[in-house]
């Protein structure tokens, strides 16, 4: 079956999900990001790779880090960035998603960065652009429903590679609300693609999706058991906005059973790193002493996120 993200030459046309992406494509993105990291340290933080290109940020859901880093990444590539204010746009007047896309494509958009509450929305847009004869317009998924968040997955892989160098002997634990997390799904697919031998999912039964074992993931409901000897810990926040029904007694109870404390971190390897996609809820999934501690690489993740998003956009734009 043809991968809708790749063109006929096997090159990246859209970034919709990490699932099904060939390993060499993922590695190429990470390698390209390496060359962009140092741009942030320059006096003039710009390269001309996307000069004259128009990037439309379409965020139908709230975002701070993702939207800002995409905007910074676009500007550092010298692209023209248009941030659509969705609440004040014609979609609030009843215009359909695809009609909005048609109108923006008529303004000669070169790339759409899309975040949407509905899983599959970026796929729909990419297919539609192909159907209306605009296959040269690229789509980047900045998070769709519970489904995927590929650039977060990629920046997480970049962070792990930066600190651990090699994926082939790592044990990685993903802790918390995995059921509602598109980041967890993207991370699991990326870690598998890059050859990580052991991926663990840790959380209460009510927040663990079925089918994790089929993805090759070891499931733990006891955090102390699950953290033993791990190299990387990825903490996830409770996605209260996606929860329907009472899946947990309270945030305090969750912290008591699954919060990452200094004591629990000591169960991991001494050189383990702690990651978090943000936004963090201190005292719910992570203790401040850990979040601000020497093993946390949460802020470097944000910095690397700019380089990774620059890499994705420049590769899509054909550089």
Secondary structure as UniProt FT lines:
FT   TURN            4..5
FT   TURN            8..9
FT   TURN            19..20
FT   HELIX           23..37
FT   HELIX           38..41
FT   TURN            49..52
FT   STRAND          54..59
FT   HELIX           65..76
FT   TURN            77..78
FT   STRAND          80..84
FT   HELIX           86..88
FT   HELIX           90..93
FT   HELIX           97..105
FT   TURN            106..108
FT   STRAND          111..116
FT   TURN            119..120
FT   HELIX           121..131
FT   TURN            132..133
FT   TURN            135..136
FT   STRAND          138..144
FT   TURN            145..147
FT   HELIX           150..164
FT   TURN            168..169
FT   STRAND          171..175
FT   TURN            179..180
FT   HELIX           182..193
FT   TURN            194..195
FT   STRAND          198..202
FT   HELIX           205..207
FT   TURN            210..212
FT   HELIX           213..215
FT   STRAND          217..220
FT   HELIX           223..226
FT   TURN            227..229
FT   STRAND          232..235
FT   HELIX           240..242
FT   HELIX           251..258
FT   HELIX           262..265
FT   TURN            266..267
FT   TURN            270..271
FT   STRAND          273..276
FT   TURN            283..285
FT   HELIX           288..291
FT   TURN            294..295
FT   HELIX           298..316
FT   TURN            317..318
//
